[in-house]
Amino acid sequence: MSPSSSFYSAVPSADTVARSFFQRVGERCFSSLRFAGGFGLLCYQVAREAFRPPYYWKLTIEQIFSIGTQSFLLVAVTALATGSVMALQFGYGLSKFGGKLYVPRLVALTILREMGPVFTSLLVAGRIGSGIASEVGSMKVTQQIDAIRALGTSPIKKIVIPRLYASLIALPLLTLFADYIGLFGALVVSLKELGINSEYFIQKSIETLRMYDLLTGMAKTFVFAFFISICACWKGLNTEGGTQGIGNSTTWVVVTSSIFIMISDFFLTKFFIITVFPKY
């Protein structure tokens, strides 16, 4: 057989390529439908069992402490860097048009409404969402969840609900902390790099900000925390394939949670613009 004939025999036919393509598309569609159904079912189970005793408060407190301590330093560094970079960008950009003195107003609004909640939630999705998925996935692979069911205890109540409550409590607190750290970083950069004194920065920030700016940003974090915890728990409860499956689950949770955060942020922002923010 000549080299040219062996080369052409190794090239897949058009029918094979088309069959492989549609097979992958079908698998993706089926996987998306399976996730949508499983996500909705898990939300229903959580809503049904969240307010029924017994309550595992100790597990919830442990999860709050775990989420807070594991994310505290990461959130602090990111918020400080974000506030500093935003002050630099706004300062040098607006200085071309004589608007450098508007930096405190713009930075304060941007951090409280968007950057603080979104960046903090993305970090928590990467750090805590993957951790929840790996922990619950390990329990699933080692059949600990089956043992919980055999003992007559609901895995939803003992595994999912404490992590959901912990995320709903810890993420807003981390966001509030990130807002103040980000504003502090912007203040320092404005003072050292832009020549804006700290008294002016604080005064203009206070004049610009309203309570609804803070509360709308905090309200977003509750939605983000719900998506992060439920996605992580659902994927962990459906992990298969041993250690490799656990690794795939953590990657899937980070990507999916980040997508949910960005999409929901758009719709929440639009909703708040229509209902809460004043019309200028």
Backbone bond lengths (Angstrom), bond angles and torsions (degrees), N, CA, C in turn:
res aa  C-N    CA-C-N  psi(-1)  N-CA   C-N-CA  omega(-1)  CA-C   N-CA-C  phi
1 M - - - 1.469 - - 1.524 108.68 -
2 S 1.323 116.12 133.62 1.459 120.95 -178.93 1.527 110.40 -76.12
3 P 1.347 115.78 157.48 1.471 118.67 178.76 1.522 113.10 -59.96
4 S 1.330 117.28 -35.30 1.466 119.21 -178.49 1.517 111.18 -67.14
5 S 1.335 116.94 -39.29 1.463 119.46 179.95 1.523 111.01 -68.54
6 S 1.345 117.47 -37.64 1.465 119.60 178.42 1.534 110.43 -67.43
7 F 1.348 116.47 -32.84 1.470 119.50 178.21 1.518 110.63 -65.97
8 Y 1.324 116.84 -46.47 1.466 119.99 -178.59 1.524 111.67 -68.66
9 S 1.328 117.19 -31.04 1.457 118.89 177.65 1.519 111.85 -69.51
10 A 1.359 117.15 -25.71 1.466 120.37 -179.92 1.520 111.92 -80.88
11 V 1.336 118.52 -18.80 1.458 121.30 179.51 1.527 109.09 -76.00
12 P 1.355 118.02 126.75 1.460 119.48 -179.58 1.520 111.14 -66.96
13 S 1.311 115.64 149.85 1.448 120.74 179.88 1.526 110.43 -75.99
14 A 1.341 114.48 167.65 1.468 119.39 -179.83 1.522 110.97 -64.46
15 D 1.336 117.26 -36.63 1.468 120.15 178.85 1.529 110.96 -64.47
16 T 1.316 116.58 -39.87 1.469 119.88 179.57 1.520 111.25 -65.78
17 V 1.324 116.63 -42.42 1.474 120.39 178.81 1.518 110.60 -63.83
18 A 1.337 116.79 -44.72 1.462 119.69 -179.58 1.519 110.99 -64.71
19 R 1.338 116.87 -41.63 1.463 120.25 179.51 1.524 110.72 -62.90
20 S 1.332 116.60 -42.11 1.467 120.42 178.89 1.523 111.43 -65.51
21 F 1.326 116.93 -39.34 1.464 120.72 -179.94 1.525 111.11 -63.47
22 F 1.339 116.50 -50.87 1.459 119.48 -178.47 1.528 111.64 -67.18
23 Q 1.318 116.77 -29.35 1.462 119.14 176.18 1.535 110.77 -65.64
24 R 1.335 116.08 -43.01 1.468 119.40 178.37 1.519 111.21 -65.70
25 V 1.334 116.80 -40.53 1.465 120.01 178.69 1.529 110.17 -63.35
26 G 1.330 116.18 -43.32 1.462 119.15 178.27 1.527 112.75 -62.67
27 E 1.326 115.98 -40.52 1.464 119.26 178.32 1.521 111.43 -63.89
28 R 1.349 116.18 -40.65 1.463 119.36 178.54 1.523 110.94 -65.26
29 C 1.311 117.17 -43.65 1.465 120.25 179.10 1.527 111.22 -62.85
30 F 1.318 115.88 -43.98 1.467 119.42 179.01 1.524 110.66 -63.71
31 S 1.328 116.49 -40.17 1.460 120.10 178.76 1.528 111.23 -64.45
32 S 1.341 116.94 -39.31 1.466 120.16 179.06 1.521 111.24 -67.02
33 L 1.337 116.89 -41.26 1.464 120.30 177.75 1.525 111.25 -65.64
34 R 1.310 115.78 -38.43 1.468 119.89 178.07 1.519 110.91 -64.13
35 F 1.343 116.54 -41.48 1.460 119.72 178.18 1.527 111.26 -65.77
36 A 1.342 117.03 -43.33 1.463 119.80 -179.25 1.526 111.12 -61.54
37 G 1.341 116.09 -44.12 1.451 119.03 178.26 1.522 112.79 -66.46
38 G 1.321 116.44 -43.79 1.460 120.22 179.40 1.511 112.49 -66.10
39 F 1.330 117.29 -38.98 1.461 121.70 178.33 1.526 110.42 -63.62
40 G 1.335 116.62 -45.60 1.462 119.97 178.47 1.515 112.21 -63.89
41 L 1.342 117.00 -40.87 1.463 120.32 178.77 1.514 111.77 -64.85
42 L 1.334 116.96 -40.56 1.463 120.43 178.53 1.525 110.65 -65.67
43 C 1.335 117.51 -39.74 1.466 119.91 176.57 1.524 110.85 -61.64
44 Y 1.320 117.09 -40.29 1.465 120.72 178.05 1.526 111.21 -64.53
45 Q 1.322 117.20 -43.48 1.449 120.33 179.11 1.525 112.03 -64.59
46 V 1.330 116.54 -39.25 1.469 120.37 177.86 1.522 110.30 -65.03
47 A 1.336 117.24 -44.93 1.467 120.18 179.20 1.519 111.83 -63.25
48 R 1.327 117.40 -33.15 1.462 120.99 -179.02 1.526 111.97 -74.69
49 E 1.326 118.18 -34.78 1.455 120.99 -173.50 1.525 114.07 -104.72
50 A 1.335 117.92 -6.08 1.469 119.65 -173.90 1.519 112.78 -66.13
51 F 1.330 118.09 -29.61 1.465 121.15 -174.86 1.524 112.36 -112.13
52 R 1.308 116.25 20.37 1.462 120.85 176.54 1.523 109.70 -109.99
53 P 1.328 117.58 136.74 1.474 118.54 175.86 1.526 110.14 -69.33
54 P 1.338 118.28 158.78 1.474 127.19 2.74 1.520 111.89 -81.33
55 Y 1.342 114.61 159.39 1.455 121.50 178.50 1.528 108.90 -112.05
56 Y 1.307 116.09 130.37 1.464 121.35 -178.21 1.534 108.42 -98.89
57 W 1.337 115.27 74.23 1.456 120.02 -176.73 1.520 112.15 -67.10
58 K 1.323 116.26 -34.36 1.462 119.30 -179.62 1.527 110.86 -62.21
59 L 1.330 116.15 -43.22 1.460 119.51 177.41 1.529 111.36 -63.84
60 T 1.330 116.39 -38.24 1.463 119.94 178.77 1.525 111.53 -64.13
61 I 1.318 116.89 -43.90 1.464 120.63 179.39 1.526 110.55 -64.93
62 E 1.314 116.94 -40.03 1.466 119.73 177.09 1.523 111.26 -61.37
63 Q 1.330 116.88 -40.58 1.463 120.41 178.99 1.526 111.45 -68.63
64 I 1.332 117.97 -38.54 1.463 120.52 176.83 1.522 110.09 -61.61
65 F 1.322 116.66 -45.64 1.455 120.58 179.13 1.526 110.87 -63.15
66 S 1.331 116.66 -40.51 1.464 120.31 -179.81 1.524 111.47 -65.21
67 I 1.325 116.87 -46.14 1.459 120.39 -179.42 1.519 110.85 -65.04
68 G 1.328 117.21 -42.98 1.454 120.24 -177.83 1.514 113.33 -66.78
69 T 1.315 117.05 -48.04 1.464 119.90 -176.85 1.526 111.89 -69.83
70 Q 1.324 117.60 -36.62 1.451 120.45 -178.59 1.527 112.52 -72.75
71 S 1.320 117.51 -24.82 1.461 120.51 -175.73 1.519 113.26 -106.03
72 F 1.318 118.04 -8.91 1.470 120.86 -172.11 1.522 111.70 -59.94
73 L 1.310 117.88 -55.16 1.461 121.15 -176.56 1.521 111.35 -65.51
74 L 1.317 117.17 -41.11 1.465 120.97 179.64 1.520 111.02 -62.03
75 V 1.331 116.84 -44.03 1.465 120.91 179.10 1.524 110.60 -65.90
76 A 1.320 117.38 -39.63 1.458 120.81 -178.72 1.530 111.02 -63.46
77 V 1.316 117.07 -47.64 1.464 120.63 -179.04 1.528 110.78 -64.04
78 T 1.321 116.72 -44.15 1.464 120.18 -178.98 1.520 111.95 -65.50
79 A 1.330 116.54 -42.97 1.466 119.80 179.64 1.517 111.19 -64.72
80 L 1.327 117.05 -41.33 1.462 120.30 178.90 1.524 111.13 -62.79
81 A 1.329 116.21 -44.38 1.459 119.88 179.03 1.529 111.60 -66.83
82 T 1.332 117.03 -39.20 1.467 120.51 -179.41 1.519 111.41 -64.55
83 G 1.331 117.14 -47.52 1.464 119.75 178.45 1.509 112.42 -62.00
84 S 1.333 117.06 -39.87 1.461 120.52 -179.61 1.527 111.44 -65.68
85 V 1.329 116.53 -45.72 1.468 120.68 -179.28 1.520 111.31 -65.20
86 M 1.324 117.05 -40.58 1.466 119.38 179.71 1.522 111.21 -63.98
87 A 1.349 117.10 -40.76 1.464 119.54 177.82 1.523 110.69 -62.69
88 L 1.328 117.20 -41.62 1.458 119.95 178.00 1.521 112.03 -63.05
89 Q 1.314 116.62 -48.06 1.464 120.28 -177.16 1.526 111.52 -64.24
90 F 1.325 116.10 -48.02 1.466 118.68 179.20 1.528 110.89 -64.03
91 G 1.340 116.35 -40.09 1.460 119.57 -177.17 1.509 113.00 -63.63
92 Y 1.318 117.38 -51.66 1.461 120.40 -178.02 1.524 111.80 -74.14
93 G 1.318 117.08 -26.74 1.456 118.78 176.54 1.522 112.40 -73.85
94 L 1.328 117.04 -44.96 1.465 120.26 -178.32 1.520 113.36 -76.60
95 S 1.344 116.79 -20.66 1.464 118.68 179.83 1.527 112.02 -63.55
96 K 1.322 117.43 -25.33 1.474 120.66 177.31 1.515 111.32 -66.21
97 F 1.343 116.96 -25.32 1.459 120.99 -177.24 1.533 111.68 -112.41
98 G 1.310 115.96 12.07 1.459 119.85 178.94 1.514 113.84 73.14
99 G 1.308 117.11 23.40 1.461 119.79 -177.10 1.507 114.16 -112.95
100 K 1.315 117.78 27.05 1.464 120.35 -177.21 1.523 112.33 -63.38
101 L 1.323 117.07 -28.23 1.461 120.51 -178.36 1.535 112.29 -72.11
102 Y 1.332 117.35 -8.36 1.459 120.12 176.48 1.536 112.60 -87.97
103 V 1.317 117.06 -1.01 1.468 120.93 -178.66 1.516 112.56 -57.12
104 P 1.348 120.89 -47.22 1.471 118.98 179.81 1.521 113.54 -57.78
105 R 1.323 117.36 -40.49 1.461 120.44 -179.77 1.528 111.18 -64.72
106 L 1.335 116.17 -48.89 1.458 120.15 -176.96 1.527 112.00 -65.60
107 V 1.324 116.34 -44.84 1.459 119.76 -178.17 1.526 110.93 -64.46
108 A 1.323 117.03 -43.76 1.459 120.65 -178.44 1.527 111.16 -62.11
109 L 1.324 116.99 -46.24 1.464 120.20 179.24 1.523 111.89 -64.06
110 T 1.314 116.58 -44.15 1.464 120.39 -177.05 1.519 111.86 -65.39
111 I 1.321 117.04 -41.57 1.464 119.67 -178.76 1.521 110.81 -67.42
112 L 1.330 117.81 -47.26 1.461 119.56 -175.26 1.522 112.34 -71.40
113 R 1.327 117.00 -36.55 1.464 118.45 -176.68 1.523 113.10 -83.78
114 E 1.340 118.19 -36.22 1.460 119.43 -169.94 1.516 114.36 -127.80
115 M 1.322 116.89 -61.81 1.466 120.16 -168.20 1.520 112.39 -63.06
116 G 1.332 116.98 -42.48 1.456 119.16 179.54 1.515 113.09 -60.77
117 P 1.344 118.61 -56.39 1.469 119.49 179.99 1.525 113.99 -62.93
118 V 1.333 117.39 -43.97 1.466 119.85 -173.69 1.525 111.25 -71.17
119 F 1.321 118.09 -49.08 1.463 120.44 -178.72 1.521 111.36 -63.91
120 T 1.324 117.11 -41.13 1.463 119.66 178.15 1.520 110.99 -63.42
121 S 1.308 117.78 -42.47 1.463 121.29 -179.99 1.524 111.69 -66.09
122 L 1.327 117.43 -38.96 1.460 120.02 177.10 1.527 111.54 -64.33
123 L 1.323 116.39 -39.50 1.465 119.68 177.34 1.516 111.07 -66.06
124 V 1.317 117.10 -42.49 1.468 120.51 178.80 1.522 110.49 -65.92
125 A 1.330 116.91 -36.89 1.468 119.44 177.05 1.518 110.85 -62.27
126 G 1.331 116.46 -39.90 1.461 119.16 179.32 1.515 113.26 -74.33
127 R 1.322 116.78 -36.66 1.467 119.87 -175.44 1.514 112.35 -89.37
128 I 1.318 117.39 -50.38 1.454 121.16 -173.92 1.526 111.80 -90.89
129 G 1.346 117.05 -39.21 1.461 118.64 179.09 1.516 112.28 -59.47
130 S 1.321 116.62 -44.36 1.464 119.72 177.42 1.523 111.23 -66.34
131 G 1.340 116.70 -35.46 1.459 119.41 178.38 1.520 112.19 -65.88
132 I 1.331 116.93 -41.57 1.458 120.34 177.45 1.525 110.51 -63.77
133 A 1.325 116.08 -44.02 1.464 119.54 -179.67 1.523 111.56 -61.99
134 S 1.329 117.36 -43.58 1.467 119.67 -179.77 1.522 111.70 -68.15
135 E 1.339 116.50 -38.41 1.465 119.54 179.99 1.523 111.55 -66.81
136 V 1.328 116.35 -49.40 1.466 119.78 179.64 1.524 110.59 -68.07
137 G 1.343 116.52 -37.05 1.465 119.08 177.18 1.513 112.44 -63.65
138 S 1.323 117.65 -38.07 1.473 120.48 176.19 1.518 110.96 -64.27
139 M 1.316 116.55 -39.14 1.467 120.04 176.52 1.526 111.20 -64.22
140 K 1.337 115.90 -36.76 1.468 119.63 179.01 1.526 111.15 -69.55
141 V 1.331 116.82 -43.90 1.459 120.43 -177.55 1.528 111.38 -67.31
142 T 1.320 117.22 -38.25 1.467 121.53 -179.85 1.523 112.91 -86.57
143 Q 1.340 117.39 8.78 1.465 123.97 174.31 1.528 113.15 65.47
144 Q 1.309 117.99 23.97 1.457 120.19 175.33 1.523 111.32 -70.96
145 I 1.331 116.53 -32.17 1.468 119.63 178.40 1.525 110.52 -67.13
146 D 1.336 116.78 -38.66 1.460 119.40 175.25 1.528 111.19 -63.12
147 A 1.330 116.11 -35.70 1.463 119.37 177.45 1.525 111.39 -66.56
148 I 1.346 116.69 -37.24 1.461 119.68 176.80 1.518 111.11 -63.11
149 R 1.330 116.44 -42.66 1.468 119.53 177.17 1.520 110.82 -64.34
150 A 1.337 117.88 -38.42 1.459 121.13 -179.55 1.521 111.80 -64.34
151 L 1.323 117.11 -28.95 1.463 121.34 178.20 1.523 112.52 -82.44
152 G 1.320 117.20 0.50 1.456 121.01 177.54 1.516 114.66 84.36
153 T 1.318 117.21 17.12 1.467 121.86 179.46 1.521 109.54 -107.45
154 S 1.314 116.03 142.55 1.460 120.53 179.62 1.520 110.97 -79.07
155 P 1.322 118.98 124.02 1.475 120.13 175.12 1.527 112.50 -62.13
156 I 1.330 116.78 -29.75 1.460 119.68 178.13 1.530 110.26 -62.79
157 K 1.311 116.62 -45.31 1.458 121.00 -176.84 1.517 112.26 -72.79
158 K 1.326 117.68 -34.59 1.457 120.09 -175.10 1.520 113.29 -92.99
159 I 1.329 118.53 -22.51 1.465 121.15 -175.87 1.522 111.59 -111.97
160 V 1.325 117.05 -51.12 1.466 120.33 -171.74 1.528 111.53 -78.69
161 I 1.332 117.49 -50.35 1.461 120.73 -172.51 1.528 112.78 -63.48
162 P 1.339 121.05 -43.91 1.474 118.49 176.55 1.523 113.25 -59.56
163 R 1.316 118.01 -37.87 1.468 120.63 179.08 1.524 111.39 -71.88
164 L 1.318 117.02 -33.36 1.462 120.12 176.07 1.524 110.59 -67.00
165 Y 1.328 116.95 -48.37 1.465 120.20 178.33 1.525 111.26 -59.79
166 A 1.322 116.08 -43.01 1.471 120.09 -179.43 1.518 111.29 -62.43
167 S 1.331 117.59 -41.52 1.465 120.46 178.66 1.525 111.43 -66.47
168 L 1.329 116.93 -39.75 1.461 120.55 -179.91 1.524 112.25 -66.78
169 I 1.311 117.67 -25.67 1.462 121.36 178.81 1.524 111.15 -90.39
170 A 1.328 117.22 -44.50 1.471 120.84 -171.63 1.525 112.35 -75.44
171 L 1.322 118.60 -39.60 1.465 120.03 -175.18 1.532 112.89 -64.73
172 P 1.340 120.44 -45.15 1.476 118.03 174.86 1.523 113.38 -60.09
173 L 1.331 117.82 -37.65 1.462 119.98 178.44 1.525 111.00 -66.02
174 L 1.324 117.32 -41.90 1.454 120.51 176.39 1.526 111.63 -63.49
175 T 1.327 116.21 -37.09 1.463 119.91 178.50 1.519 111.43 -66.45
176 L 1.325 116.62 -42.15 1.460 119.78 177.18 1.529 111.25 -60.84
177 F 1.315 115.29 -42.16 1.461 119.84 176.85 1.531 110.76 -63.60
178 A 1.329 117.52 -42.21 1.465 121.46 179.97 1.520 111.66 -64.69
179 D 1.338 117.70 -36.07 1.465 120.21 177.95 1.526 111.15 -59.86
180 Y 1.317 116.75 -46.80 1.470 119.81 -177.67 1.532 111.27 -69.44
181 I 1.319 116.87 -38.83 1.462 119.21 178.58 1.532 110.24 -66.75
182 G 1.320 117.39 -39.78 1.457 120.41 177.68 1.517 112.43 -63.68
183 L 1.327 116.98 -41.65 1.463 119.96 176.93 1.529 111.17 -65.78
184 F 1.315 116.69 -36.41 1.460 119.65 177.50 1.529 110.74 -64.33
185 G 1.321 117.38 -43.59 1.458 120.45 177.39 1.516 112.13 -61.88
186 A 1.344 116.83 -40.96 1.459 120.52 177.95 1.527 110.65 -65.27
187 L 1.327 117.17 -38.03 1.467 120.65 178.63 1.525 111.38 -63.15
188 V 1.322 116.48 -45.02 1.472 120.21 -178.62 1.522 110.77 -64.23
189 V 1.330 117.47 -44.42 1.464 120.21 -179.98 1.517 110.91 -66.78
190 S 1.330 117.03 -39.09 1.468 119.47 178.28 1.518 110.87 -62.86
191 L 1.331 116.40 -36.26 1.459 120.18 179.88 1.525 111.96 -72.32
192 K 1.331 116.56 -44.55 1.465 120.59 -173.74 1.526 113.46 -83.58
193 E 1.328 117.68 -35.13 1.459 120.78 -172.52 1.529 113.57 -105.02
194 L 1.328 117.38 -31.69 1.463 120.08 -173.06 1.518 113.21 -106.40
195 G 1.320 117.09 -8.74 1.462 119.39 179.65 1.509 114.34 74.91
196 I 1.339 117.70 21.58 1.463 121.81 177.57 1.527 107.84 -97.74
197 N 1.331 117.24 118.15 1.463 119.21 -176.20 1.522 110.69 -70.71
198 S 1.316 115.46 157.24 1.465 121.46 -173.17 1.526 112.30 -66.22
199 E 1.335 118.21 -34.55 1.465 120.01 179.65 1.529 110.90 -63.41
200 Y 1.332 116.25 -42.30 1.470 119.97 178.50 1.527 110.52 -65.47
201 F 1.332 117.01 -42.08 1.466 120.90 -179.76 1.527 110.35 -60.14
202 I 1.319 116.82 -48.56 1.467 120.68 -178.64 1.528 111.00 -65.33
203 Q 1.325 116.71 -41.63 1.464 120.13 -178.78 1.528 111.51 -62.57
204 K 1.336 116.64 -47.71 1.461 119.82 -178.55 1.526 111.95 -69.18
205 S 1.313 117.05 -33.61 1.470 119.67 176.80 1.520 110.68 -64.50
206 I 1.328 116.64 -44.04 1.464 120.77 179.71 1.527 110.89 -66.26
207 E 1.338 116.88 -39.07 1.457 119.74 178.55 1.529 112.18 -65.37
208 T 1.320 116.47 -33.38 1.466 120.56 -175.65 1.518 112.52 -81.94
209 L 1.323 116.10 -43.53 1.461 120.20 -172.19 1.528 111.37 -75.67
210 R 1.318 114.06 144.55 1.453 122.39 173.00 1.523 108.50 -124.76
211 M 1.312 115.15 165.92 1.462 118.62 -176.88 1.524 111.52 -62.08
212 Y 1.327 117.84 -33.68 1.460 118.87 -179.31 1.526 111.98 -68.66
213 D 1.331 118.59 -23.33 1.462 119.75 175.30 1.520 110.86 -64.42
214 L 1.317 115.85 -43.14 1.462 120.15 177.94 1.523 111.65 -71.11
215 L 1.328 117.48 -43.91 1.460 120.81 -173.90 1.525 112.34 -70.19
216 T 1.336 117.33 -35.32 1.465 118.35 178.07 1.524 111.10 -67.66
217 G 1.339 116.01 -39.01 1.462 118.49 175.77 1.519 111.81 -64.36
218 M 1.328 116.87 -40.36 1.460 120.38 178.12 1.533 110.93 -67.16
219 A 1.336 116.45 -36.90 1.464 119.53 -179.77 1.523 111.24 -63.25
220 K 1.323 117.04 -34.63 1.464 119.56 177.82 1.526 111.65 -60.93
221 T 1.331 116.57 -35.73 1.459 119.49 -175.18 1.522 111.89 -66.26
222 F 1.332 118.18 -28.85 1.464 119.50 177.11 1.530 110.59 -65.49
223 V 1.326 116.28 -40.91 1.470 119.86 176.94 1.520 110.38 -66.33
224 F 1.334 116.81 -44.09 1.459 120.42 179.28 1.526 111.16 -62.14
225 A 1.338 116.87 -42.68 1.465 120.60 -179.94 1.522 111.20 -63.11
226 F 1.318 116.25 -37.36 1.473 119.76 178.27 1.523 110.80 -63.09
227 F 1.321 116.72 -47.69 1.461 119.98 -179.84 1.529 111.42 -63.57
228 I 1.321 117.57 -42.89 1.464 120.36 -178.35 1.514 111.13 -61.77
229 S 1.327 117.05 -50.32 1.467 120.75 -174.96 1.521 111.93 -69.61
230 I 1.322 117.81 -42.07 1.467 119.63 -178.34 1.523 110.88 -69.28
231 C 1.338 117.45 -42.19 1.469 119.82 177.00 1.525 111.13 -60.78
232 A 1.331 116.42 -44.75 1.462 120.19 -178.56 1.522 111.19 -65.08
233 C 1.321 116.98 -43.22 1.468 119.69 -179.79 1.525 111.35 -68.04
234 W 1.336 116.87 -40.71 1.466 118.51 -179.88 1.527 111.02 -62.82
235 K 1.326 116.17 -45.34 1.462 119.00 -179.16 1.517 110.97 -66.78
236 G 1.343 116.56 -37.70 1.456 118.89 177.39 1.512 112.44 -64.18
237 L 1.320 117.40 -40.50 1.461 121.29 179.72 1.524 112.33 -69.63
238 N 1.323 117.07 -19.32 1.468 121.08 -179.35 1.524 112.44 -112.20
239 T 1.316 117.40 21.34 1.456 121.44 179.21 1.522 110.49 -73.26
240 E 1.315 115.61 136.36 1.463 121.93 177.25 1.521 108.75 -139.51
241 G 1.316 116.10 156.10 1.449 120.15 173.66 1.513 115.35 97.55
242 G 1.320 118.26 21.10 1.460 120.72 174.50 1.519 112.93 69.41
243 T 1.329 115.67 -146.43 1.465 120.93 -175.53 1.525 111.73 -64.95
244 Q 1.315 117.46 -35.34 1.463 119.93 177.77 1.532 110.44 -65.00
245 G 1.313 116.55 -38.36 1.457 120.24 177.29 1.511 112.44 -64.69
246 I 1.333 117.16 -35.37 1.461 120.64 177.32 1.522 110.62 -64.93
247 G 1.333 116.93 -42.87 1.460 120.28 177.00 1.513 112.30 -62.17
248 N 1.324 117.41 -42.04 1.459 120.60 178.17 1.530 111.25 -64.90
249 S 1.327 116.40 -36.02 1.462 120.22 -179.97 1.519 111.47 -65.04
250 T 1.325 117.18 -43.35 1.464 119.70 -179.69 1.525 111.40 -63.25
251 T 1.320 116.91 -41.89 1.468 119.93 177.94 1.522 111.14 -63.68
252 W 1.320 116.21 -43.26 1.465 121.09 -179.68 1.521 110.67 -61.83
253 V 1.317 117.88 -41.96 1.464 121.68 -177.71 1.520 110.68 -64.30
254 V 1.324 117.66 -43.75 1.465 120.44 -179.08 1.522 110.31 -62.17
255 V 1.321 117.26 -46.57 1.467 120.98 -178.68 1.525 111.22 -65.96
256 T 1.320 117.20 -48.32 1.466 121.10 -176.94 1.521 111.46 -65.73
257 S 1.332 117.89 -43.45 1.461 120.75 179.21 1.521 111.21 -63.01
258 S 1.336 116.81 -39.73 1.461 119.92 178.99 1.525 111.16 -64.31
259 I 1.320 116.45 -39.97 1.467 120.13 177.58 1.525 110.51 -64.09
260 F 1.327 116.88 -44.42 1.461 120.82 178.12 1.526 110.96 -60.20
261 I 1.327 117.01 -41.86 1.459 120.95 -178.39 1.529 110.60 -62.99
262 M 1.314 117.51 -46.97 1.458 120.34 -176.96 1.526 111.74 -67.69
263 I 1.322 117.16 -41.45 1.471 119.60 -179.58 1.524 110.79 -68.54
264 S 1.319 117.34 -46.84 1.460 120.17 -179.49 1.524 111.35 -66.17
265 D 1.335 117.97 -30.36 1.459 120.39 177.88 1.524 110.91 -62.60
266 F 1.317 116.86 -39.30 1.467 119.37 178.38 1.526 110.96 -62.48
267 F 1.333 116.93 -48.82 1.460 119.85 -176.85 1.529 111.38 -69.19
268 L 1.320 117.94 -35.81 1.460 119.85 177.13 1.527 110.93 -67.13
269 T 1.333 116.83 -41.23 1.459 119.61 177.36 1.515 111.47 -62.00
270 K 1.321 116.23 -43.45 1.465 120.02 177.15 1.521 111.21 -61.95
271 F 1.311 116.69 -41.21 1.467 120.78 179.02 1.527 111.41 -63.16
272 F 1.330 116.85 -43.59 1.465 119.78 -179.75 1.525 111.98 -69.34
273 I 1.322 117.61 -33.42 1.466 120.44 176.74 1.531 110.40 -63.15
274 I 1.327 115.86 -38.88 1.462 120.09 -178.42 1.526 111.87 -74.93
275 T 1.338 116.94 -38.64 1.461 120.32 -168.92 1.528 114.62 -103.79
276 V 1.326 118.62 -33.35 1.464 121.02 -168.97 1.517 112.65 -111.12
277 F 1.332 117.16 -52.13 1.452 119.75 -174.14 1.529 109.89 -67.03
278 P 1.328 116.04 140.37 1.483 118.50 -179.54 1.520 111.12 -70.26
279 K 1.310 115.22 152.80 1.469 121.76 178.10 1.526 108.58 -87.56
280 Y 1.345 114.49 117.83 1.463 118.82 -178.81 1.510 110.36 -89.57
